[in-house]
Amino acid sequence: MKENKIVLEMLLKNKEITRQDIVDRIKAAQQSGNSVLELLLKDRVISDETLLLTFHNEWGFDVYDPQKDRMDSNSLAFFTKEQAQEYLVFPLKQPDEAHLIILMADPTDEEAIRGLQQITKKRLKILVAEKECIQRLIRRYYHKISNEENTAAGWHQDDGESEEPSIISLANEIIEEGVSLGASDIHIEAFAKKIQIRLRIDGLLQPMKLLEEKTWQGLISRLKILGGCDIAEHRFPQDGAFTTTVEGRQIDVRLSTIPTIHGEKIVLRLLDQRKFLMKIEELGFSTDQKNLLKEIMRSPHGLILASGPTGSGKTTTLYSLLNEINSRTHNIITIEDPVEFQMEDVNQIQVNEKTGLNFAMGLRSILRQDPNVIMVGEIRDEETASMATRAAITGHLVLSTIHTNNAIASITRLMDMQVPLYLLSSALRGIISQKLVKRLCPNCRKEGWATQEEKNLLGLPDEAVKLYYPQGCPFCHDTGYRGRLAVQEVVKITRSIRESIDQGKDYDTIRSIAMDEGLVPIEESLKQYILNGSTSLDEGLEILAFENDWHH
């Protein structure tokens, strides 16, 4: 991408970046041949989303929506693959004789647009798309053309595999599509009247495509081979894993098969390393919570817990905390089930129930390995709870997750697991509790005055309050939401909380002490997100209702 000063000026005007952000990257841009804008995206100073929104809101360009903006492969003839790569452009379709719809990553590059008009001799309608999305489309569709040309010339692609290349491409295509749309899981499932693929995006399953039976059988075999499963076994559930590269990033894929009455169902869990190693700043904590976390993490030893339901990002938070610790001077060992993400300079152990290597046994062995920091994937049983607590008071920093609804409930859960109170009170350092809510699409959310009922739900009955509501646009695939937010509460174990644990006090007593000492409960953090338009009241209601039921 060539340097585009107009875009940088617009980002400055909108306060998305600072002059210093640009100055800091000029030298690196000259040395690497990248533009300052590319470096700002790479360093996550701005997101692809912010850039697309800027093109949309400031210049009026529509955003490419793969669900609606279907491509016509005949339009590929307008550019060679080399031209598409040079101009970073993808020809989508020709709506009529005079016009051509194209995708561009920078639709304000007038020099490029003049060049494209000379090549096509058409009037161009530009849709804006992320750079990686355009590169992926070029790779996928121009690769198909060259394959077809080779086949027409009498060449045969020999993959060293017995499967047809089309099945291999389909498997790659499905994974690439899942990664580019930010899916966490891909479901391939058969029913009486259809075989379908669905993607889980922002917690909800969305249809992707339907398959013919023959293609489905081939796809299942291909995925089982990749995952190291037995392709002849259809009656028992199987698990597998493989690693692939999408858009230059390593993606770990976990595969699970299960026999259903209409054939095997496969679920692929996509683990994108870019999403795991986030900075603490990117995890959604408020400034006070971040300061509290830093205090907790300064403890040389003790137990730090992350709690919340399945899929609420607990492991991502723990990885981010581990990543802040200097692994050159510290021996960090983890035991996980499964190892979600491979970290540099960290010794990671995979639980293996078949050989008897469970959390408790692994933890016992880890203690003989001179560790400074231990991460235990999850505290599930009394033995693991007791060992993690003992490790925490014998000079180790122990991080773990636990399935509870909020921070204080984690304390009472460990009490229920028969951890001696004197051990628990001296081991615990801090607890993070988190849940995920869908983020309102910043492009199309609409503002309106809250009704009396909505104000009552928020505990603001007498105030005039404005709220934001989902609407739907191409940018969020008409869902009204784009991405998710973590809503958190952070408890630092103070002397008073320690004493109340020692005395075996109940949930309500410990919670009221924590509140007196400044705990900002999860529902309060959520309320702020609702009032500032990050999420909608509807989306937050489930958590608000649940938390209120829990406390009364």
CORTA-V756153 format. One record per residue. N is the residue number from 1. RES is the residue in one letter. SS is DSSP state (@ for helix, = for strand, . for the rest). NEAR is the number of other ideal C-beta (glycine too) atoms within 12 Angstrom. Layout:
n=[N/N]
res=[RES/RES]
ss=[SS/SS]
near=[NEAR/NEAR]
This chain:
n=[1/2/3/4/5/6/7/8/9/10/11/12/13/14/15/16/17/18/19/20/21/22/23/24/25/26/27/28/29/30/31/32/33/34/35/36/37/38/39/40/41/42/43/44/45/46/47/48/49/50/51/52/53/54/55/56/57/58/59/60/61/62/63/64/65/66/67/68/69/70/71/72/73/74/75/76/77/78/79/80/81/82/83/84/85/86/87/88/89/90/91/92/93/94/95/96/97/98/99/100/101/102/103/104/105/106/107/108/109/110/111/112/113/114/115/116/117/118/119/120/121/122/123/124/125/126/127/128/129/130/131/132/133/134/135/136/137/138/139/140/141/142/143/144/145/146/147/148/149/150/151/152/153/154/155/156/157/158/159/160/161/162/163/164/165/166/167/168/169/170/171/172/173/174/175/176/177/178/179/180/181/182/183/184/185/186/187/188/189/190/191/192/193/194/195/196/197/198/199/200/201/202/203/204/205/206/207/208/209/210/211/212/213/214/215/216/217/218/219/220/221/222/223/224/225/226/227/228/229/230/231/232/233/234/235/236/237/238/239/240/241/242/243/244/245/246/247/248/249/250/251/252/253/254/255/256/257/258/259/260/261/262/263/264/265/266/267/268/269/270/271/272/273/274/275/276/277/278/279/280/281/282/283/284/285/286/287/288/289/290/291/292/293/294/295/296/297/298/299/300/301/302/303/304/305/306/307/308/309/310/311/312/313/314/315/316/317/318/319/320/321/322/323/324/325/326/327/328/329/330/331/332/333/334/335/336/337/338/339/340/341/342/343/344/345/346/347/348/349/350/351/352/353/354/355/356/357/358/359/360/361/362/363/364/365/366/367/368/369/370/371/372/373/374/375/376/377/378/379/380/381/382/383/384/385/386/387/388/389/390/391/392/393/394/395/396/397/398/399/400/401/402/403/404/405/406/407/408/409/410/411/412/413/414/415/416/417/418/419/420/421/422/423/424/425/426/427/428/429/430/431/432/433/434/435/436/437/438/439/440/441/442/443/444/445/446/447/448/449/450/451/452/453/454/455/456/457/458/459/460/461/462/463/464/465/466/467/468/469/470/471/472/473/474/475/476/477/478/479/480/481/482/483/484/485/486/487/488/489/490/491/492/493/494/495/496/497/498/499/500/501/502/503/504/505/506/507/508/509/510/511/512/513/514/515/516/517/518/519/520/521/522/523/524/525/526/527/528/529/530/531/532/533/534/535/536/537/538/539/540/541/542/543/544/545/546/547/548/549/550/551/552]
res=[M/K/E/N/K/I/V/L/E/M/L/L/K/N/K/E/I/T/R/Q/D/I/V/D/R/I/K/A/A/Q/Q/S/G/N/S/V/L/E/L/L/L/K/D/R/V/I/S/D/E/T/L/L/L/T/F/H/N/E/W/G/F/D/V/Y/D/P/Q/K/D/R/M/D/S/N/S/L/A/F/F/T/K/E/Q/A/Q/E/Y/L/V/F/P/L/K/Q/P/D/E/A/H/L/I/I/L/M/A/D/P/T/D/E/E/A/I/R/G/L/Q/Q/I/T/K/K/R/L/K/I/L/V/A/E/K/E/C/I/Q/R/L/I/R/R/Y/Y/H/K/I/S/N/E/E/N/T/A/A/G/W/H/Q/D/D/G/E/S/E/E/P/S/I/I/S/L/A/N/E/I/I/E/E/G/V/S/L/G/A/S/D/I/H/I/E/A/F/A/K/K/I/Q/I/R/L/R/I/D/G/L/L/Q/P/M/K/L/L/E/E/K/T/W/Q/G/L/I/S/R/L/K/I/L/G/G/C/D/I/A/E/H/R/F/P/Q/D/G/A/F/T/T/T/V/E/G/R/Q/I/D/V/R/L/S/T/I/P/T/I/H/G/E/K/I/V/L/R/L/L/D/Q/R/K/F/L/M/K/I/E/E/L/G/F/S/T/D/Q/K/N/L/L/K/E/I/M/R/S/P/H/G/L/I/L/A/S/G/P/T/G/S/G/K/T/T/T/L/Y/S/L/L/N/E/I/N/S/R/T/H/N/I/I/T/I/E/D/P/V/E/F/Q/M/E/D/V/N/Q/I/Q/V/N/E/K/T/G/L/N/F/A/M/G/L/R/S/I/L/R/Q/D/P/N/V/I/M/V/G/E/I/R/D/E/E/T/A/S/M/A/T/R/A/A/I/T/G/H/L/V/L/S/T/I/H/T/N/N/A/I/A/S/I/T/R/L/M/D/M/Q/V/P/L/Y/L/L/S/S/A/L/R/G/I/I/S/Q/K/L/V/K/R/L/C/P/N/C/R/K/E/G/W/A/T/Q/E/E/K/N/L/L/G/L/P/D/E/A/V/K/L/Y/Y/P/Q/G/C/P/F/C/H/D/T/G/Y/R/G/R/L/A/V/Q/E/V/V/K/I/T/R/S/I/R/E/S/I/D/Q/G/K/D/Y/D/T/I/R/S/I/A/M/D/E/G/L/V/P/I/E/E/S/L/K/Q/Y/I/L/N/G/S/T/S/L/D/E/G/L/E/I/L/A/F/E/N/D/W/H/H]
ss=[././././@/@/@/@/@/@/@/@/@/./././././@/@/@/@/@/@/@/@/@/@/@/@/@/@/./././@/@/@/@/@/@/@/./././././@/@/@/@/@/@/@/@/@/@/@/@/././=/=/./././././././././@/@/@/@/@/@/././@/@/@/@/@/@/@/./=/=/=/=/=/=/=/=/././=/=/=/=/=/=/./././././@/@/@/@/@/@/@/@/@/@/@/././=/=/=/=/=/=/././@/@/@/@/@/@/@/@/@/@/@/@/@/@/@/@/@/@/@/@/@/@/././././././././././././@/@/@/@/@/@/@/@/@/@/@/@/@/@/@/@/././=/=/=/=/=/=/=/=/././././=/=/=/=/=/=/=/././=/=/=/=/=/=/=/././@/@/@/@/@/@/@/@/@/@/@/@/@/@/./././././././././././=/=/=/=/=/=/=/=/=/././=/=/=/=/=/=/=/=/=/=/=/=/././=/=/=/=/=/=/=/=/=/=/@/@/@/@/./././@/@/@/@/./././@/@/@/@/@/@/@/@/@/@/@/././././=/=/=/=/=/=/././././././@/@/@/@/@/@/@/@/@/@/././././././././=/=/=/=/=/././././././././././=/=/=/=/./=/@/@/@/./=/./@/@/@/@/@/@/@/@/@/@/@/./././=/=/=/=/./././././@/@/@/@/@/@/@/@/@/@/@/@/./././=/=/=/=/=/=/././././@/@/@/@/@/@/@/@/@/@/././././@/@/@/@/@/@/@/=/=/=/=/=/=/=/=/=/=/=/=/=/./././././=/=/=/=/././@/@/@/@/@/@/././././././././=/=/=/=/././././@/@/@/././././=/=/=/=/=/=/=/=/=/=/=/=/././@/@/@/@/@/@/@/@/././././@/@/@/@/@/@/@/@/@/@/./././././@/@/@/@/@/@/@/@/@/@/./././././@/@/@/@/@/@/@/@/@/@/@/@/@/@/@/.]
near=[33/24/25/29/17/22/37/35/20/26/32/24/16/19/13/27/31/18/16/12/25/28/17/17/29/21/13/20/25/13/10/14/13/22/28/35/40/29/29/36/31/24/21/21/28/31/25/33/26/29/40/40/32/37/37/30/25/22/24/16/31/27/39/39/28/31/23/19/27/15/28/18/20/14/30/31/20/31/35/18/26/14/24/36/19/18/37/37/44/44/40/38/26/25/19/11/9/14/21/35/33/44/44/42/42/38/37/30/29/18/16/28/26/13/20/32/23/16/24/27/14/25/18/34/30/39/37/43/39/34/33/31/34/38/28/34/41/35/27/32/30/28/25/25/24/22/22/19/16/16/16/11/11/8/13/12/22/12/18/8/18/14/27/23/27/23/28/28/28/31/39/30/31/40/43/35/32/36/36/33/34/33/35/36/35/39/35/42/32/30/19/10/9/18/31/24/36/31/35/25/32/31/28/23/19/29/20/32/25/18/28/17/17/16/26/31/24/28/40/41/31/35/40/31/25/29/30/18/28/18/24/11/18/23/13/14/19/28/28/28/27/27/24/30/18/33/27/18/24/22/32/30/37/32/38/27/34/25/19/20/11/18/23/33/30/44/33/43/30/40/36/32/27/26/29/29/30/27/21/32/18/24/35/38/32/27/15/20/37/24/18/32/36/20/20/33/31/19/29/18/27/36/45/46/46/46/39/36/25/16/22/34/36/39/36/36/45/45/37/34/41/40/30/28/31/15/22/11/10/24/23/35/35/42/40/37/28/27/28/35/35/22/27/15/19/31/28/28/30/24/26/18/16/9/11/13/20/27/39/29/23/38/40/24/22/33/26/14/21/16/33/29/41/48/50/48/37/35/43/24/24/20/22/36/37/27/36/46/41/28/40/40/27/21/19/36/37/48/49/49/43/44/25/35/31/46/44/41/34/42/43/30/30/39/31/21/27/18/35/21/26/19/28/41/32/25/40/42/37/41/50/48/46/42/42/35/38/32/35/38/35/31/33/27/32/20/18/18/15/26/18/15/14/29/22/16/26/30/19/21/15/11/16/14/27/22/35/32/26/31/23/22/28/27/39/34/32/20/31/28/37/37/31/32/37/39/43/44/43/45/42/33/39/24/14/24/33/29/19/31/38/23/18/22/25/18/26/17/21/39/32/19/27/36/23/14/21/20/34/28/33/45/35/27/37/42/31/26/35/39/26/23/27/32/42/36/35/22/35/39/23/24/40/33/17/20/29/22/12/22/20/8]
